[in-house]
Amino acid sequence: MNNPPKIEFYSEDIDFQIDKPEYIQNWIEKCVQENSFSIEHINYIFCSDPYLLDINQKYLNHDYFTDIITFDNSEPESEDLEGDLYISIDRVRDNALQLDQPFERELHRVMIHGVLHLMGFQDKTPEQESEMRDQEDKCLNLQP
């Protein structure tokens, strides 16, 4: 019997599929292992701005667009990561244009950003934001 995938990709309200899913799964697992964690199960849900705004309003009481919302379903103090990561493809596209980055690179940055949150990294203060950016770059550099 096959084990179910540890990382799965879905789309809600948009037509979007990730390129090279096995490559992405292997890269994320490598980044997680480099930080001494393992993956129990991570769902990526790609969606539109309005879809993610609705989640932001309903569950977080925030009334603004964002590129990612991470719901951590891991057990407390566990090194096994489990979560649902909602990513607005609209936001990622806009951010890529504003930052003059290729869409795929910005998407990968946002994807690993959510995983870093699952590992406990935060970005509320300037110091945390700087550490988060360093960790994102470190993980992006693990891509072959």
PyMOL commands that set and color helices and strands:
alter all, ss='L'
color gray80, all
select helices_A, chain A and resi 21-34+49-60+89-99+103-118+126-140
alter helices_A, ss='H'
color red, helices_A
select strands_A, chain A and resi 7-11+38-47+68-72+80-88
alter strands_A, ss='S'
color yellow, strands_A
deselect
rebuild
show_as cartoon
